[in-house]
Amino acid sequence: MSERRDWLRLCVGLLCAPAVVTLALFAAPLVALRPQLADLASFSGAASVALMSLVIAVPAKVPMRVALGAAVLTGAALGALAVFQASLGAGATLVAVDTVLVVLAWALGGSLGKSVQHQAHLFPACVVAASADVVSLLSPEGPSHAVAASERALSVLAIWFPVPGTRESSPALGVGDLVFIAFVLGVAVAHQLDYKRAIACCVAGVVLAGFAAAALGVAVPALVPIAAATIIGLPSIRKLRRADRRAAHVSMLVAGSIAVATIARTAARF
């Protein structure tokens, strides 16, 4: 019976994205909002759909081979969408991309999070992930920088949502952000951390990232506020075991130093 509930939970979680996005495609043109409110509603819709899907799906207990198989299939599906999106149409592509990215985030992030051996390993993971996001976005040769500058890449590597009052859509969270959120939730499930608090940390980080992007008018490394909120909101992950301290401190110091150097290099160009 519990196995059946897990499969049901997984299906409900992963089907949230296509269901809500499809409804939004029909409803958005009928709702007229001021441009700023429309952009806020679009970002909130995208973030809410992705978070809701992962919050429901990640706790489901399914065999690891299922998650790995889903990761392989969704990776192939992303490649196919990048090639054939023009023939699918804007609406179908949006629904397909959002669905595939949510499934990929659950398959990779959730599985990795559940395989973490100790909850305190999440602390250095947060610092390293946030630093890597800064470097990736600010460095001209970084993957995130390249994706943000390419409409074609962004169309299949970010969650999109319809903009109210129009027939257009706009991007919100990238695939890396979704994978990390699923990772945090996976660690919380595996080590019996306060799941509601973990959700609140992810929501707070996403909200901060959204406001920062809106205020600055540029893409921001969303993993920084998400990771910071996780470290602050889940104090137990900061209690490193003696055996892990040296490796954790070194990894955080190296990652943080590279991020700071990247920020300084970027500031020097302006």
C-alpha positions in Angstrom: 0.0 0.0 0.0 2.8 2.4 0.9 4.5 1.6 -2.4 1.4 2.5 -4.3 1.1 5.8 -2.4 4.7 6.6 -3.3 4.0 6.1 -7.0 0.9 8.1 -6.8 2.7 10.9 -5.0 5.4 10.9 -7.7 2.9 11.0 -10.5 1.0 13.8 -9.0 4.1 15.8 -8.4 5.6 15.4 -11.8 2.2 16.0 -13.5 1.7 19.3 -11.7 3.9 21.3 -14.0 2.2 20.3 -17.3 -1.3 20.6 -15.8 -0.8 24.1 -14.3 1.2 25.5 -17.3 -1.4 24.2 -19.8 -4.2 26.0 -17.8 -2.0 29.1 -17.6 -1.6 29.2 -21.3 -5.3 29.4 -21.8 -6.0 31.8 -18.9 -3.0 34.2 -19.2 -4.3 36.2 -22.3 -7.6 36.8 -20.4 -5.9 38.5 -17.4 -4.7 42.1 -18.0 -2.1 43.4 -15.6 0.4 46.2 -15.6 3.7 45.2 -17.1 5.6 45.0 -13.8 2.8 43.0 -12.1 2.6 40.8 -15.2 6.3 40.0 -15.0 6.0 39.4 -11.2 3.1 37.1 -11.8 5.0 35.2 -14.5 8.0 34.6 -12.3 5.9 33.7 -9.3 3.9 31.2 -11.5 7.1 29.5 -12.8 8.7 29.3 -9.4 5.5 28.1 -7.7 4.9 25.4 -10.3 8.5 24.1 -10.1 8.7 24.2 -6.3 5.3 22.6 -5.8 6.1 19.8 -8.2 9.4 19.0 -6.5 8.0 19.4 -3.0 5.4 16.7 -3.8 7.7 14.4 -5.8 11.0 14.3 -3.9 9.7 12.4 -0.8 8.3 9.5 -3.0 10.3 6.4 -2.4 11.1 4.7 -5.7 14.0 2.5 -6.9 17.2 4.4 -7.8 17.1 2.7 -11.3 13.8 4.5 -12.0 15.3 7.9 -11.2 18.4 7.2 -13.3 16.3 6.0 -16.2 14.2 9.1 -15.9 17.4 11.3 -15.9 18.7 9.6 -19.1 15.3 9.9 -20.9 14.8 13.5 -19.9 18.3 14.4 -21.0 17.6 12.9 -24.4 14.2 14.7 -24.5 15.9 18.1 -23.9 18.2 17.4 -26.8 15.2 16.6 -29.0 13.4 19.7 -27.9 16.4 21.9 -28.7 16.3 20.5 -32.3 12.6 20.2 -33.0 11.1 23.0 -30.9 10.2 25.1 -33.9 8.0 22.4 -35.3 6.1 21.9 -32.0 4.8 25.4 -31.5 5.4 27.8 -28.6 2.8 26.5 -26.3 3.6 22.8 -26.7 7.3 23.6 -26.3 6.7 25.5 -23.1 4.7 22.7 -21.5 7.2 20.1 -22.7 10.3 22.0 -21.5 8.8 22.7 -18.0 7.8 19.1 -17.6 11.1 17.7 -18.7 13.1 20.1 -16.5 11.0 19.2 -13.4 11.5 15.5 -14.0 15.2 15.9 -14.6 15.6 18.0 -11.4 13.7 15.3 -9.4 15.7 12.5 -11.0 19.1 14.0 -10.5 18.8 16.4 -7.5 16.4 14.3 -5.4 18.4 11.1 -5.9 21.8 12.8 -5.1 20.3 14.4 -2.0 19.0 11.1 -0.7 22.3 9.5 -1.2 24.2 12.1 0.9 25.8 10.2 3.9 25.4 12.9 6.5 23.2 16.0 6.8 26.2 18.2 7.5 27.5 17.5 4.0 24.8 19.9 2.8 26.7 22.8 4.3 29.8 22.7 2.1 27.6 21.6 -0.9 25.7 24.9 -0.5 28.8 27.0 -0.4 30.4 25.2 -3.4 27.2 25.3 -5.4 26.6 29.0 -4.8 30.2 29.8 -5.6 30.0 27.8 -8.8 26.9 29.6 -9.8 28.6 32.9 -9.4 31.5 31.9 -11.5 29.3 30.3 -14.1 27.1 33.3 -14.5 29.7 36.1 -14.3 32.6 34.5 -16.3 32.3 35.1 -20.0 33.3 31.5 -20.6 30.8 30.2 -17.9 27.9 27.9 -18.9 25.3 30.0 -17.2 26.6 33.1 -18.9 26.4 31.4 -22.3 22.9 30.2 -21.6 21.7 33.6 -20.4 23.0 35.2 -23.6 21.4 32.6 -25.9 17.7 32.6 -26.4 17.8 29.2 -28.0 19.7 27.6 -25.0 17.5 29.5 -22.5 14.4 28.2 -24.2 15.2 24.6 -23.1 17.3 25.1 -20.0 14.9 27.3 -17.9 11.4 27.1 -16.6 9.1 29.3 -18.6 5.6 30.6 -17.7 3.0 32.6 -19.6 2.9 36.4 -19.0 -0.6 37.6 -18.0 -2.3 39.8 -20.6 -0.2 38.5 -23.4 0.5 35.3 -25.4 4.2 35.5 -24.5 6.1 33.7 -21.8 9.2 34.5 -19.8 11.9 32.4 -18.1 12.5 32.1 -14.4 14.6 29.4 -12.7 17.3 27.5 -14.6 17.8 23.8 -14.6 20.7 24.1 -12.2 18.5 25.9 -9.7 15.9 23.2 -9.9 18.4 20.4 -9.4 19.8 22.1 -6.4 16.4 22.7 -4.8 15.6 19.0 -5.3 19.0 18.1 -3.8 18.2 20.1 -0.7 14.8 18.5 -0.4 16.3 15.1 -0.9 18.8 15.6 1.9 16.0 16.8 4.2 14.0 13.7 3.4 16.9 11.2 3.8 18.1 12.7 7.1 14.7 13.5 8.6 15.3 17.3 8.7 12.3 19.5 9.1 10.8 19.2 5.6 8.6 22.3 5.9 11.6 24.3 7.0 13.6 23.1 4.1 10.7 24.1 1.8 10.6 27.5 3.4 14.4 28.0 2.9 14.0 27.2 -0.9 11.0 29.5 -1.2 12.8 32.3 0.6 15.9 31.9 -1.6 13.9 31.9 -4.8 11.9 35.0 -3.7 15.1 36.9 -2.9 16.6 35.9 -6.3 13.4 37.1 -8.1 13.5 40.5 -6.3 17.2 40.9 -7.0 16.7 40.1 -10.7 13.8 42.5 -11.0 15.6 45.3 -9.1 18.9 44.9 -11.1 17.3 44.1 -14.4 19.9 41.3 -15.1 20.2 37.6 -14.4 21.4 36.8 -10.9 23.0 33.6 -9.5 19.9 32.3 -7.8 21.8 29.6 -5.9 23.4 32.2 -3.7 20.2 33.2 -1.9 18.9 29.7 -2.0 22.1 28.3 -0.5 22.3 31.1 2.1 18.7 30.6 3.2 19.3 26.8 3.5 22.4 27.3 5.7 20.6 29.8 7.9 17.3 28.0 8.1 18.7 24.5 8.7 21.2 25.1 11.5 21.9 21.4 12.1 23.7 21.1 8.8 26.4 23.5 10.1 27.5 21.0 12.7 30.3 19.4 10.7 31.7 16.1 12.0 35.3 16.2 13.0 36.3 13.8 10.2 34.7 16.1 7.6 35.9 19.4 8.8 39.2 19.7 7.0 37.8 18.6 3.6 34.8 20.8 4.1 36.8 23.9 5.1 39.2 23.5 2.2 36.5 23.0 -0.4 34.5 26.0 0.9 37.6 28.2 1.0 38.7 27.3 -2.5 35.2 27.7 -4.0 34.6 31.0 -2.1 38.0 32.4 -3.2 37.3 31.7 -6.8 33.9 33.3 -6.6 35.3 36.4 -4.9 38.0 36.6 -7.6 35.4 36.3 -10.3 33.3 39.1 -8.8 36.4 41.3 -8.5 37.4 40.6 -12.1 33.8 41.4 -13.3 33.7 44.6 -11.2 37.0 45.7 -12.7 35.5 45.6 -16.2 32.9 48.3 -15.3 
